[in-house]
Amino acid sequence: MLHRPATLTTMLAIAAVTLAGCGSADADATAATPTSTGHGAVAGASELSEPPLAVVTIDPDGLVRQLDLLDESVAELGDMPTASRASTDGRYVFADAGEGISVIDSGRWTWDHVDHFHYYRAEPAMLGEVPGRGPATVATTSSSTTGSTGVFFAGSGEAVLLDTAALSKGEIVERFRIETEPYEGIVVPIGSYALVTQPHGGVAASVSVLDEEGMPQPGVTADCADARGTVTTRVGAVIGCADGALLATLVDGEVELERIPYPAGTTAPPVTGFAGRDGRPTVAGLAGDHGIWLLDTRERTWTLLPVDRPIVQATAVDDEAQHVLALAADGRVLVIDGATGELLSETEPLVAESLATGAGSPTLVADQPRAYLNGPAENVVYEIDFADAARISRTFATSTQPTHLVETGR
């Protein structure tokens, strides 16, 4: 395990150069996705003919279960400390326990090879803990067998880059761990590099590029006031800033940073978190009471979709019909036309009790054919056919509260 005691501020002092111009990238190169001659295969895994989709839930006591969406079987994967939130790269589940994160291998993943896909299944496993203090922000790529995973602990101010290839072998290996001051920072992997925020006045204010050993890359730094929220799309890695988004792409093996500003004159609040279907260029985020921001990383554009009611989550399907899904504050799932903003359909209030009581974290996840929503207070996971008038296609009752939900195998 590699630990670098030097502070990030000291290390970046030798390389801090403000971004003077904007880079550009060719369309849809796998900018944030490392390549592999093995097409995502690892020892002991079976290659399948279709994606082995599942949802992983964590209950209030830390019990982790995985629901197979093909045969509807349920497996208990293990126990962990009580989690405050969970995220995934489509294979690994990163559960935030406040004093570090628990890493869970679902044993299911899809390898995106741009023009085709490979699907794998292996034995699931509880891989262990990554120590740290305070809320953890996790950033991943679309590869579950190569590259890196970024973790930033707000309480201890530690920026950590994990070796994803080691995770695929059941090992937790830190490429670097850099000490900063406590604040809400971000570490975002891209190729063989990582974007790491720098603080100013207790908030993330700029972004620099480090290599996998934690060494700064001279001349690749950009201002990003109040940096919050990150996602990896088909085009590159995104970090939200107060004035728009910072898009990082790989061009001839080097990282280029490009600004995507909000439209001039907008009064809608900036995005603080992004969500969308894996492998697509468009993602969504909340715009306060103004509705939903859509960020198209391929076209480098923002679109504001007004919504006629308060919403608490939004995600972009980015399919041919340009569906955008939203979870309203009253527990309904809304299906919106991303091109026109028209409300196409909506469900009944599926998770009204969960939202009203604060029981767990209802999470809306979008896949190509379906969406999934957990109701902790309702003790249920819903499968929603959003293209068919938001029809509830399946309902999975749970024996305990599904406090957190992620989808794996995608």
C-alpha positions as CSV (number, residue, x, y, z in Angstrom):
1,M,0.0,0.0,0.0
2,L,1.6,3.3,-1.1
3,H,1.3,6.3,1.2
4,R,2.7,9.7,0.2
5,P,3.0,11.9,3.3
6,A,3.6,15.1,1.2
7,T,0.6,17.5,1.1
8,L,-1.1,18.1,-2.1
9,T,-0.6,21.9,-1.8
10,T,3.1,21.5,-1.6
11,M,3.3,19.1,-4.5
12,L,1.2,21.3,-6.7
13,A,3.2,24.4,-6.0
14,I,5.8,23.2,-8.4
15,A,3.3,22.7,-11.2
16,A,0.5,25.2,-10.7
17,V,-0.2,26.9,-14.0
18,T,-3.6,28.4,-14.6
19,L,-5.5,27.0,-17.7
20,A,-4.9,29.5,-20.4
21,G,-6.9,28.0,-23.2
22,C,-9.5,25.3,-23.9
23,G,-8.6,21.9,-25.3
24,S,-10.8,19.9,-27.6
25,A,-11.2,16.2,-28.3
26,D,-12.3,14.1,-31.1
27,A,-15.8,12.7,-30.7
28,D,-16.4,9.8,-28.5
29,A,-12.9,8.4,-28.1
30,T,-12.8,6.2,-25.0
31,A,-11.2,9.1,-23.2
32,A,-11.8,8.0,-19.7
33,T,-11.8,4.3,-20.3
34,P,-8.4,2.4,-20.2
35,T,-7.9,-0.2,-22.9
36,S,-7.2,-3.9,-22.4
37,T,-6.2,-6.7,-24.6
38,G,-8.3,-9.0,-22.4
39,H,-11.6,-7.3,-23.1
40,G,-12.4,-7.2,-19.4
41,A,-11.7,-10.9,-18.7
42,V,-10.2,-12.0,-15.4
43,A,-9.2,-15.4,-14.1
44,G,-12.1,-17.5,-12.9
45,A,-14.8,-15.4,-14.6
46,S,-17.3,-16.8,-17.1
47,E,-18.1,-14.8,-20.2
48,L,-21.9,-14.6,-20.9
49,S,-24.0,-13.8,-23.9
50,E,-26.0,-11.1,-22.1
51,P,-25.4,-8.6,-19.3
52,P,-25.8,-10.3,-15.8
53,L,-27.8,-7.4,-14.4
54,A,-28.5,-7.2,-10.7
55,V,-29.3,-4.7,-8.0
56,V,-27.3,-4.6,-4.7
57,T,-29.1,-3.3,-1.6
58,I,-27.7,-2.5,1.8
59,D,-30.1,-2.6,4.8
60,P,-29.9,-0.4,8.0
61,D,-27.7,-2.9,9.8
62,G,-25.2,-3.2,6.9
63,L,-26.4,-6.5,5.4
64,V,-25.6,-6.6,1.7
65,R,-27.9,-8.5,-0.7
66,Q,-27.8,-8.9,-4.5
67,L,-31.0,-9.5,-6.5
68,D,-30.4,-11.2,-9.8
69,L,-32.7,-9.4,-12.3
70,L,-32.7,-12.4,-14.7
71,D,-33.8,-15.3,-12.4
72,E,-34.9,-13.1,-9.4
73,S,-32.8,-15.0,-6.9
74,V,-31.4,-13.2,-3.9
75,A,-27.9,-13.8,-2.4
76,E,-26.5,-12.4,0.8
77,L,-23.1,-11.1,0.1
78,G,-22.0,-10.2,3.6
79,D,-22.1,-7.6,6.4
80,M,-20.5,-4.2,6.7
81,P,-20.8,-1.2,9.0
82,T,-23.9,0.9,8.7
83,A,-23.6,2.9,5.4
84,S,-24.6,6.5,4.8
85,R,-24.5,6.2,1.0
86,A,-23.4,3.8,-1.8
87,S,-22.1,4.1,-5.3
88,T,-20.9,1.8,-8.0
89,D,-18.9,1.5,-11.3
90,G,-21.2,-1.3,-12.5
91,R,-19.2,-4.0,-10.7
92,Y,-17.9,-2.8,-7.4
93,V,-20.0,-1.2,-4.7
94,F,-18.4,1.5,-2.6
95,A,-20.3,1.9,0.7
96,D,-19.5,5.0,2.8
97,A,-19.5,4.2,6.5
98,G,-18.2,7.6,7.7
99,E,-14.9,6.0,8.9
100,G,-13.7,4.7,5.5
101,I,-15.5,2.9,2.7
102,S,-16.4,-0.8,2.3
103,V,-15.6,-2.3,-1.1
104,I,-17.9,-5.1,-2.4
105,D,-17.3,-7.0,-5.6
106,S,-20.7,-8.0,-7.1
107,G,-18.9,-10.4,-9.4
108,R,-20.8,-9.0,-12.4
109,W,-19.6,-6.6,-15.0
110,T,-19.8,-5.4,-18.7
111,W,-16.7,-4.5,-20.7
112,D,-17.5,-1.6,-23.1
113,H,-15.4,-2.0,-26.2
114,V,-17.1,0.9,-27.9
115,D,-18.5,-1.0,-30.9
116,H,-19.4,-4.2,-28.9
117,F,-19.6,-5.4,-25.3
118,H,-18.4,-8.4,-23.3
119,Y,-20.3,-9.7,-20.3
120,Y,-18.8,-11.5,-17.3
121,R,-19.8,-13.2,-14.1
122,A,-17.6,-14.3,-11.2
123,E,-18.0,-15.1,-7.5
124,P,-19.0,-12.0,-5.4
125,A,-16.8,-11.0,-2.5
126,M,-16.5,-8.5,0.3
127,L,-13.1,-7.1,-0.5
128,G,-12.5,-5.0,2.6
129,E,-12.1,-1.4,3.8
130,V,-10.3,1.7,2.6
131,P,-9.6,3.8,5.8
132,G,-10.5,7.5,6.0
133,R,-12.6,10.0,8.0
134,G,-15.8,11.8,7.1
135,P,-18.0,11.5,4.0
136,A,-16.3,9.9,1.0
137,T,-16.6,11.0,-2.6
138,V,-16.0,8.1,-5.0
139,A,-15.2,8.6,-8.8
140,T,-14.9,5.7,-11.2
141,T,-14.4,4.9,-14.9
142,S,-16.4,2.6,-17.1
143,S,-13.8,-0.2,-16.7
144,S,-14.0,-2.7,-13.8
145,T,-10.7,-4.5,-14.5
146,T,-8.2,-1.7,-15.5
147,G,-7.3,1.8,-14.5
148,S,-8.1,3.4,-11.2
149,T,-10.8,4.5,-8.8
150,G,-10.7,7.8,-6.9
151,V,-11.8,8.4,-3.3
152,F,-11.7,11.6,-1.3
153,F,-12.3,11.7,2.4
154,A,-13.7,15.1,3.5
155,G,-13.0,14.6,7.2
156,S,-9.4,13.7,6.9
157,G,-8.7,15.6,3.6
158,E,-7.1,12.5,2.0
159,A,-7.0,12.0,-1.8
160,V,-6.7,8.3,-2.6
161,L,-6.3,6.6,-5.9
162,L,-7.1,2.8,-5.9
163,D,-5.8,0.3,-8.4
164,T,-8.9,-1.1,-10.1
165,A,-7.0,-4.0,-11.7
166,A,-6.0,-5.1,-8.2
167,L,-9.7,-4.9,-7.1
168,S,-10.5,-7.4,-9.9
169,K,-8.0,-9.8,-8.2
170,G,-9.6,-9.3,-4.8
171,E,-6.9,-6.9,-3.5
172,I,-7.2,-3.3,-2.3
173,V,-4.1,-1.4,-3.5
174,E,-3.6,2.3,-3.2
175,R,-1.6,3.9,-6.0
176,F,-1.3,7.0,-3.9
177,R,-2.7,8.6,-0.8
178,I,-2.1,12.4,-0.5
179,E,-2.8,14.5,2.6
180,T,-4.7,17.8,2.1
181,E,-6.7,19.9,4.5
182,P,-10.2,18.6,5.4
183,Y,-12.7,19.8,2.8
184,E,-15.1,18.3,0.2
185,G,-12.7,17.3,-2.5
186,I,-12.7,15.0,-5.5
187,V,-10.3,12.5,-7.1
188,V,-11.3,11.6,-10.6
189,P,-9.4,8.9,-12.6
190,I,-8.8,9.4,-16.3
191,G,-6.6,7.0,-18.2
192,S,-3.3,6.7,-16.3
193,Y,-3.9,10.0,-14.6
194,A,-6.2,11.5,-12.0
195,L,-7.8,14.9,-11.6
196,V,-7.5,16.2,-8.1
197,T,-9.2,19.3,-6.7
198,Q,-7.3,21.9,-4.7
199,P,-8.9,23.9,-1.8
200,H,-9.1,27.6,-1.2
201,G,-10.9,29.0,1.8
202,G,-12.2,25.5,2.7
203,V,-13.8,24.7,-0.6
204,A,-12.5,23.1,-3.8
205,A,-11.4,25.9,-6.1
206,S,-9.2,24.3,-8.9
207,V,-8.3,21.1,-10.5
208,S,-4.9,19.7,-11.3
209,V,-3.7,16.5,-13.1
210,L,-1.5,14.0,-11.3
211,D,0.0,10.8,-12.6
212,E,-0.7,7.4,-11.0
213,E,2.1,7.9,-8.5
214,G,0.6,11.2,-7.3
215,M,3.1,13.5,-9.1
216,P,1.6,16.7,-10.7
217,Q,1.7,17.2,-14.4
218,P,3.1,20.7,-15.1
219,G,0.8,23.0,-17.1
220,V,-2.4,21.1,-16.7
221,T,-4.4,23.0,-14.1
222,A,-7.8,24.8,-14.3
223,D,-9.8,27.0,-12.0
224,C,-13.1,25.3,-10.9
225,A,-14.8,27.3,-8.2
226,D,-16.8,25.3,-5.7
227,A,-16.1,22.1,-7.5
228,R,-18.8,19.5,-6.7
229,G,-20.1,16.5,-8.5
230,T,-18.3,14.2,-11.0
231,V,-19.2,11.6,-13.6
232,T,-17.4,9.7,-16.4
233,T,-19.2,9.7,-19.7
234,R,-18.5,8.2,-23.1
235,V,-16.5,11.3,-23.9
236,G,-14.5,12.0,-20.8
237,A,-14.5,12.8,-17.1
238,V,-16.6,15.7,-15.8
239,I,-16.4,17.8,-12.7
240,G,-19.1,20.4,-11.9
241,C,-18.0,24.0,-11.2
242,A,-19.9,27.1,-10.1
243,D,-19.9,28.5,-13.7
244,G,-20.4,25.2,-15.6
245,A,-18.4,22.0,-16.0
246,L,-14.8,21.0,-16.5
247,L,-14.4,18.2,-19.1
248,A,-11.2,16.2,-19.2
249,T,-10.4,14.1,-22.2
250,L,-7.3,12.1,-23.4
251,V,-5.7,13.4,-26.6
252,D,-2.7,11.5,-27.8
253,G,-2.3,10.1,-24.3
254,E,-2.3,13.4,-22.5
255,V,-5.1,15.1,-20.5
256,E,-6.8,18.1,-21.9
257,L,-9.2,20.3,-19.8
258,E,-12.1,22.1,-21.4
259,R,-14.7,24.4,-19.9
260,I,-18.4,24.0,-20.7
261,P,-20.0,27.2,-19.3
262,Y,-23.6,27.5,-18.4
263,P,-25.7,29.5,-20.9
264,A,-25.3,33.2,-20.5
265,G,-27.9,34.9,-18.3
266,T,-29.0,31.7,-16.5
267,T,-30.3,32.1,-13.0
268,A,-30.7,28.3,-12.3
269,P,-28.3,26.9,-9.6
270,P,-25.3,24.9,-10.7
271,V,-25.3,21.1,-10.6
272,T,-23.8,19.5,-7.6
273,G,-24.2,15.8,-8.7
274,F,-24.6,14.1,-12.1
275,A,-26.4,10.9,-13.1
276,G,-27.0,9.1,-16.3
277,R,-26.9,5.7,-18.1
278,D,-23.5,4.1,-18.3
279,G,-21.6,4.7,-21.5
280,R,-23.7,7.6,-22.8
281,P,-22.5,11.2,-23.4
282,T,-25.5,13.0,-21.8
283,V,-26.0,13.3,-18.0
284,A,-28.5,15.1,-15.8
285,G,-28.4,17.1,-12.5
286,L,-30.7,19.1,-10.4
287,A,-31.2,22.8,-11.2
288,G,-32.8,23.8,-7.9
289,D,-36.5,24.7,-8.3
290,H,-35.8,25.6,-11.9
291,G,-35.9,21.9,-13.0
292,I,-33.2,19.7,-14.5
293,W,-29.9,20.5,-16.2
294,L,-28.8,18.3,-19.0
295,L,-25.1,18.2,-20.0
296,D,-24.2,16.8,-23.4
297,T,-20.5,16.1,-23.2
298,R,-20.3,15.3,-26.9
299,E,-21.8,18.6,-28.0
300,R,-20.4,20.5,-25.1
301,T,-23.8,22.1,-24.3
302,W,-26.2,22.6,-21.4
303,T,-30.0,22.4,-21.6
304,L,-32.4,23.5,-18.9
305,L,-35.6,21.5,-18.6
306,P,-38.3,23.2,-16.5
307,V,-40.3,20.8,-14.2
308,D,-43.6,21.8,-12.8
309,R,-43.0,20.4,-9.3
310,P,-40.1,19.9,-6.8
311,I,-37.8,17.0,-7.7
312,V,-35.1,15.3,-5.6
313,Q,-33.2,13.3,-8.3
314,A,-32.8,13.2,-12.0
315,T,-31.0,10.9,-14.4
316,A,-30.6,10.9,-18.2
317,V,-31.3,7.7,-20.1
318,D,-29.9,9.3,-23.3
319,D,-31.6,6.8,-25.6
320,E,-33.1,7.4,-29.0
321,A,-36.2,8.9,-27.5
322,Q,-34.1,11.1,-25.2
323,H,-35.8,10.0,-22.0
324,V,-35.0,11.8,-18.8
325,L,-36.2,10.4,-15.5
326,A,-36.9,12.3,-12.3
327,L,-37.9,11.4,-8.8
328,A,-40.4,14.0,-7.5
329,A,-40.6,15.1,-3.9
330,D,-44.0,13.3,-3.5
331,G,-42.4,9.9,-4.5
332,R,-43.6,9.8,-8.1
333,V,-41.2,8.9,-11.0
334,L,-41.6,11.3,-13.9
335,V,-40.7,10.5,-17.5
336,I,-39.7,13.6,-19.4
337,D,-38.8,14.2,-23.1
338,G,-35.3,15.5,-22.9
339,A,-35.7,17.4,-26.3
340,T,-38.9,19.3,-25.4
341,G,-39.2,19.1,-21.7
342,E,-42.7,17.6,-22.1
343,L,-43.9,15.3,-19.2
344,L,-44.6,12.0,-21.0
345,S,-45.8,9.9,-18.1
346,E,-45.6,9.5,-14.3
347,T,-46.1,6.8,-11.7
348,E,-48.2,6.8,-8.5
349,P,-46.3,8.1,-5.4
350,L,-44.1,4.9,-5.1
351,V,-41.8,6.1,-2.3
352,A,-43.8,8.8,-0.6
353,E,-43.3,7.4,2.9
354,S,-39.5,7.0,2.5
355,L,-39.1,10.6,1.3
356,A,-41.5,11.9,4.0
357,T,-39.8,10.1,6.9
358,G,-36.2,10.1,5.7
359,A,-36.1,6.3,5.9
360,G,-33.0,5.4,3.9
361,S,-32.1,6.8,0.5
362,P,-34.5,6.2,-2.4
363,T,-32.3,6.0,-5.5
364,L,-33.5,6.1,-9.1
365,V,-31.2,4.2,-11.4
366,A,-31.6,4.2,-15.2
367,D,-30.6,1.4,-17.6
368,Q,-31.4,1.0,-21.3
369,P,-34.6,-0.9,-21.0
370,R,-35.7,-0.3,-17.4
371,A,-35.3,1.9,-14.3
372,Y,-35.0,0.7,-10.7
373,L,-36.1,2.5,-7.5
374,N,-35.8,1.4,-3.9
375,G,-38.4,2.1,-1.2
376,P,-36.7,1.7,2.2
377,A,-39.9,2.4,4.2
378,E,-42.0,0.5,1.7
379,N,-39.7,-2.5,1.8
380,V,-39.7,-2.9,-1.9
381,V,-37.6,-2.4,-5.1
382,Y,-39.5,-1.3,-8.2
383,E,-38.7,-2.1,-11.8
384,I,-40.1,0.6,-14.1
385,D,-40.6,0.4,-17.9
386,F,-40.2,4.1,-18.5
387,A,-40.8,3.7,-22.3
388,D,-44.2,2.1,-21.7
389,A,-46.0,5.0,-19.8
390,A,-43.9,4.4,-16.7
391,R,-45.4,1.0,-16.2
392,I,-44.3,-0.9,-13.1
393,S,-43.1,-4.1,-14.7
394,R,-41.9,-5.9,-11.6
395,T,-42.0,-5.4,-7.8
396,F,-39.6,-7.1,-5.5
397,A,-40.6,-7.3,-1.9
398,T,-37.7,-7.2,0.6
399,S,-37.5,-8.7,4.1
400,T,-35.6,-5.7,5.4
401,Q,-35.4,-2.0,4.4
402,P,-33.3,-1.6,1.2
403,T,-31.7,1.6,2.5
404,H,-29.3,1.9,-0.4
405,L,-29.5,0.6,-4.0
406,V,-27.1,0.3,-6.9
407,E,-27.2,-1.6,-10.2
408,T,-24.4,-4.0,-11.1
409,G,-23.6,-6.0,-14.2
410,R,-23.9,-3.0,-16.5
